[in-house]
């Protein structure tokens, strides 16, 4: 596995950018294309300093990808002087993360693209860091693939990986696309679909899964198909023995697990809750399966994970989906110098940042 180290950037080719379309301005807001056309027709080539920043406390993502956009799609990369922070850097409000100096017409058509890259990847990296912090170092399974377009998987998976590197925590992703930039593999559990395909027999489905799985895969089985997580977890653990790494609790937020039917009244019994996790843990331990891990999923957010951890709920790993791709972390690009003169527009002030490093 490639470790992320400050000072080493991903090569531009890894991003598989649609270079010709980017150069043509296909992905660019029309007004930037019009601006560039006006300047070119007027034979005006202002040399500018562009600073890129955002307005939150966040963790930077997408900077290597943004640099790749400039390297591969600007008119003349050698004409540009670019300074940048690194993926995973903690950043503050209005702190420049990228500066571009050169002929404006050479990169004006790329602003929409590199700002969008930074916005998306920083959002994901920051969200994952917050979830990892809430989980107190416990592994997280990054599970938003089904909640968004497939074309975002690769970069989002890398942004999640960067977040794990920030905290030195384990991140699992669920598709090979999400893992491709850092040389990992997609992981997963024995899913409901396979269980349904074997007539709702979780043990049979899990057994067939293992017969076709690599020996080094940590086999995790969903145990809520029959809404009897305690009973199914025990059946699976007894049948699979040492091949079972963990069981995953994923009870719908509209359902109450069978083990809680006699305890209704003083708590919300729906979905994956404290008592359900404790019941599964206690049952496994009592039957000699202390080594079997418990993965909890289904509507988990940083806030909900933090509450579980504060209450000491015995979860070993969390699966988090749509919460990791929600929110905003927008970036802005400002021209702060034109032909050596500071911009006259209010707010277009040059901001020093000694952490920025020259991009070769």
N, C-alpha and C positions, 0 to 999 in steps of 0.2 A: 504494500500500500504506500502510495506517495504521501509523505508528510508535508503539510503546508509549512513553509519557513519564510519568514520575512526576508526579503531580498531576492527571492526567487519567484518569478511570475510564470503563469501558464503561457505556452506558446500560442500565438494568434491562430495558428491553423487548427487547434483543437476545437474552436468554436464553430467551425463549419458555417461561416457567415455567407449569406447571399451577396457576395461582394459587388457584382455588377449592378444589382438592383439598388443596393445602398449608394453606390456611386452615382446612380441616375436620380437619386432623391425619391425613389418609390415609397420608402417608409417615412419620409420627412413631411412635417407640417408644411403645407403649400406656401405659407408666407415666408419661410426660410428659403425655399427654392426661388420664389419671386425676388427676394432680397438679393440673393446671389446673382440672379440674372441681370438685375438692374445694375449692380456694381460691375459686372463683367462687360455689359454693353457700354457702360460709361468709362470703361477702361480705368476704373478706380480700384486700387489694390491696397486698402488700408491694412496696416499691420497692427494687430491687436493683442491684448492679453485677456484671455477669457478665464474666469474663475468659476468653479462649480462647487456648490454647497447645498446643504439642506437645513432644516430648522429644528431638529430633534436631537436628543441624546440617542445614539444608535450605534450599530456595529456595521462597518462598511462591507458591502458585497458588490460584486460586479465590476470592480475596478480593472481587473485584467481583461475582462471582456470589452469594457469601454476603450481601453488602450488598443485592443485588437481592431476595433472599429476604425480608430484613427490611423493605425499603421497600415491597414489593408485598403481603406476606402478614401482617405484624404487624397487630394491631388498630388501632394508631394510630402511624404512623411519627413524627408530630410530637411524640409523647410521649417518644420515645426520644432519647438522646444517644449517638451511636455514634462511636467513634474506631477507626481501622484503619491498618494498613500498606498497601503496594501489591503487586500481583502482580509477582513477580520479585525482591522484597527477600530478601536473605540473612537467615535467622533462626536463632537459637540455641535450645538446649534451655530449655524453660519460659518463653521470651520471649513476652509477650502480643502477639498479632497483631491482636486485635479486642477491644474492650470495648463492652458494651451497658449503658446505665443507663436504668432506667425501671420501670414497673409490670410485674412478672414475668408476670402473667397475659396481658399483651399480646403476649408473644413466646415463652412457655414451649413452645408447640406447634411451634416451629420449630427447636429445638436439634438434633434428629436430622438435619434437612435441612442446615443450614449447616455442621455438623461434618462430615457426609459429603462435602459439596462440597469443603471445604478439604482433607480427607484425600486424596480422589482426585486433585484437581488439583495439590496440592503434591507428591504422589508422582511424577506424570508430569513436572512441571517439574524436580524435583530429579534424577530419572533422566536426563532429556535433557541437563541441564547437565553431569552427570558424563560422559556419552558425548561431548559436544562438547569437554570439557576433554581427554579421552583422545585425541580425534582431532586435536588441535593446530590447531583452526580450520578443518579441512576440512569440507565440507558433509556433512550427515546427511540421509538420507531417512527420515522417520518412517513406519514401515510396520506398526503393530500393528492396523490396522483389522480384519483377518480373524481376529484372536485374541481379540476381545471383542465384546460386544453393540453393535449399530449406534447405539444411543441415546447411547453415551458418546463417539462420534466428535467431535462438535462442540466440546465443552469440552476434550477431550484434545488436539485439534489446536491449540486456542488456548494451552493450557498448554505445548505444545512450542514454539510460536511465541514465547511469553514467554521460554522458556529461551534461544532463539536471540538475543533482544534483550539478555538479561543479558550474554552474551559477545560480542555483535556478530558472531555466526556465522550461516551460512546454514542454514535448515531447509526441507526440502521435505516436503510431506504428500501422501498418495496419493488423497484423496477431496475433493470440493468441500465436503462437510460439515465436514471438519477445518479447512478454510481459510476458512469463511464469516464468522467473527467478525472477522477482520482483513482481509478483502477480497482474499484470495489465490485460487489455483486448485489443484486436485489435479493432481499430476504422476504419471508412470508410465513404464514401459518397454514395449517390445514383448513381450507375455507368452508363456509356454509354450502357453497355450490357443490363441492365434492361430497360433503356429507349428504346433501339432498339427493345426489346422483346414486348414492348407495342406500336409498330408502330411509334416510334419517339415522342410519347406524354410524355413529361417530367412531366407534372402535374399528369397525371394518374399513371405513374411509381412511382413518389414520394409518392402519396397517398397510393398505394399498399404497398410500402416499410414501411410506417408508421404503417399501419395496422398490420404488422408482426414484428415491432421493439419494444424493451423494452421501457418503458416510460421514462427512465432516459438517453436514448441515445440522444446526440446532433446531430440532423438530418441536414446533409449538402448535398446539391443537386448540381450536375454538371449542368451548364446552357448553355453550348456551343454546344449542340447536333445539333441544327438547325442554328448554326452560328449567333445567334441573342441573345447575352448574356443579353442585356438590357431588351428586351421584355420578354425573358424566365424567367429572375430573377423576374420581376414584376408579371408574371403569377403565379409562384411558391409561392411567398410571399403572394399573395392575397388568393391562394387556401389553403395553409397550416397554415396560421396565426401564432399563438404562438408556434406551433410545429416545425417551421423552425428555426434552429440555424444559418445557414449560407448558402451562395451560393459559389460554387467553379468555378473559371474561369480557363479554361484549353485549350484555343484555340490553335490549332496547329501552330507551327512556320511557316508553309507554307500557312496559311489562314489569311484573313482579315475579322474581324467581321463586320456584316452588319451595325452596328452603325457608322462605320468609313468610309464607302464608299464615303461619300460626303466631306471627309476631306483629301484626299490623296494629297501628294505633298511635305510636308516639314518635314516629319518624317517617320520612319519605322513603318508601320501600322500592321505588321504581329504579330501573337501570342498574348500573354498577355502583353500589354504595358501600359504605364502611362495613356494615354487618355481613353483606354477602362475601366480601373479600375475606373477612375474618373467618367466616364459616368454611370457606373453601380451604384456607390455610390450615385451620385447625383439623379438618378432616384429613387432609393430605399428611400432616405431621403425625396424626394418631395412627395412620396406616403405614408409617415408615417411609413416607415420601418427602422428607424434609428438603431434599435437594431439588425438587421440582419447583420451578419458578412460576410466579404469577404475573401475567401481563394484563393490564387494565386498559380498555379502550372504550370509545363511544362518548363523544361530546366533551372530551377533556380539553381544558384550556390551562394556561399558566396559573390562573387563580384557583381553579379546581384542584390542580395538582398540588399547589402550595397548601391548600386546606387539608388534603389527604396526608401530606407529609407532616404537617403540624399536629395532626391527630394520631400519627404513628400507624396509619393503615398499612398492612404488610404487602405492599405492591413492590415487585422487583423491577418492573419496567413499564413504561407507559407508551401506548400507541396514540399519536395525535394526528388528526387530519386537517379538516378545513380551517381550524383556528390558526394554523401556521401560515396561511395565505391571505388572511383578512387584515384590513387596516390600510394605512397609507404611510409612505415615507418619500415624499416627492423631492426632487432635486431641481435646482435652478442654475442656469448659466448666465453670468453677467460679464459683459465687456467692461473691464475696469480701466483699460488703457487703450488709446487709439493713436497710432503714430507717435508714441512716446508721451502723450498728454493724458492726464487723468480724465475719466469720463465726467462730463458736466452734470449728468442726470443724478438727482438725489438718490442716495443709497448705493450708487455704483462706486464703492470705495474699495481700494486695494487692501486686502487683508493678508498680513504676513502669516506664514505657517512654516516653522522651521522643520516640521516633520516630513514635509514633502520631499521626495527624492526624484532626481532626474531619471527619466525613462530612456533607456538606450535603444 
